Amino acid sequence: MIEGKSLRTRTDALVLVAFCGFLFFYGLGAFGLLGADEPRYAQIAREMLNRGDWVTPTLLGKPWLEKPVLYYWEAMAAFRLTGVSDQAARLPAAFDAALLIAAIYFFLRRFRPGSELDGALITASCVGVIGFAHAAATDMPLAATFSIALLAWYAWYESKRRIYLVGFYVFLALGTLAKGPVAPALAAVILFLFVAARRDWYLIVRTLWLTGIVVYLAVTLPWYVAVQLRNPEFFRFFILEHNLARFSQDVYHHRQPFWFYLPVFLLAMMPWTFVFLAAVAERVRAIWSEGRVALESVEDSWALFLLIWMLVPVLFFSVSQSKLPGYILPAVPAGALLVAEYLESCRSEGRSGRGGRFALPFAAAHGVFCGLLVFAAFSAASITTLHHLVAGKGTYISGAIAVLVALGISAALLSRAGRRLLRPLTLFAVTVSVAVVVRSAAPVIDATQSARPIVESIQSFSREPVPVALYRVSRVQEYGLEFYLDRATGKYEEGNVPTGEHVVVAAHGSQPQVAQLVPGRRVSYLTSIPAQKLDLYWVGK
């Protein structure tokens, strides 16, 4: 028995390492850093590493106090181990995602044996987890540490072993270092609602364990105190402006409708979206119909905990005046665990979906979501280029592939063996989708969205570092250029024109305007970057 369990654990470990290694680490550098945040965060980590400063984040030498320090620490470690690169800048998120999956596996193996591999692989294969595991940002560090903290709390709740409560406070502290007070705030609301539903108010007293609070403060306070002492404006800038003001006002122009996170969350759960909806409906129905009996059972308490964990971040940030997709990433693991819990109960009851008579629509619906995922992967390159789907031969081919995947999964689910094939066939669709995106869409994303090809074009004209100035270039391109160049750029619009020879990155067709801004100096056309509607010019003395 022990040998069989050990063999199963080793097999599970090999499956998880292979699958997570591919989903999280494959293609990390397939395209350059995107948006404003990725190159900005990566540059901050590089500057901190170059200075040997583990306290104050700086961007181009000036304090940048929008976010806490956990991501920067992780990126500094990655840069020190592998060198500075866009791939290394994304390693922290990939590592944190892998840590989250490992925590889920060991939690389920201890407290929900039989569902551990399902829970780990379902979480790892959600689009939201895969996407943010490839981002040089603070979203995955927060989601991973926050989720592990809640798993640790529930482990303590069931086992009464305080070592798990210590783990809760440690990872909650890391979540606070990842993104600030949002981690303890969300945890407090989730635990309060769960305790209120259970009507076990003494749980709050037991959770507020003095030793645990001391551990939390021991992890968080050193950096927060140090950065405040070195930067007296930190409290005002970080707490008041980038937490309270960002929540209550649309300070940074991220306003979205209240319902914004509903489609975002459903997309983040793909390809498990339909199973997730079925799981939520089933668990809500069970808790509603059975009332106190359901709340007092261990299994239904777990489902209730997951429902609250999932809903609180979504509702909390729906109220916020500033909305970005990554804000609700901490809710995705709860949704995935609900799916795993639902499928385990279906297997134990010998049914598929909500019952045998719903097997065909259940199978077809899930198959369609898997097919849509594959279809989206094959269409990603054209969507990136044209910002909409264009009908054509390639569209029909990818559509046919999606239909075949959907029909294959649906057919497999109609039999008893098919129910066992739900996970591997779904994971096959996910693996194919990731491979297609990395191989076919990544070069297009790099060419159209990243500053990396711009810098490569500059370096093709001069191997020696040359000053670079900008004219009518977006903020996203500006941050990207400064990371890949590892130096500041001057903006012509602000009067920052280098006195010596330099390269100007400008909006397409801007040569006459550039010449007017540098009277008496020769402006020579170098090349164009059509995918980003930019031109490069050489400005002489």
Secondary structure, 3 states (H helix, E strand, C coil): CHHHHHHHHHHHHHHHHHHHHHHHHCCCCCCCCCCCHHHHHHHHHHHHHHHCCCCCCEECCEECCCCCCHHHHHHHHHHHHHCCCHHHHHHHHHHHHHHHHHHHHHHHHHHCCCCHHHHHHHHHCCHHHHHHCCCCCCHHHHHHHHHHHHHHHHHHHHHCCHHHHHHHHHHHHHHHHHHCCHHHHHHHHHHHHHHHHHCCCHHHHHHCCHHHHHHHHHHHHHHHHHHHHHCCCHHHHHHHHHHHHHHHCCCCCCCCCHHHHHHHHHHHCCCCHHHHHHHHHHHHHHHHHHCHHHHHCHHHHHHHHHHHHHHHHHHHHHHCCCCCHHHHHHHHHHHHHHHHHHHHHHHHHCCCCCCHHHHHHHHHHHHHHHHHHHHHHHHHHHHHHHCCCCCCHHHHHHHHHHHHHHHHHHHHCCCHHHHHCHHHHHHHHHHHHHHHHHHHHHHHHHHHHCCHHHHHHHHHHCCCCCCEEEECCCHHHHHHHHHHHCCCCEEHHHCCCCCCCEEEEEECCCHHHHHHHCCCCCEEEEEEEHHHCEEEEEECC
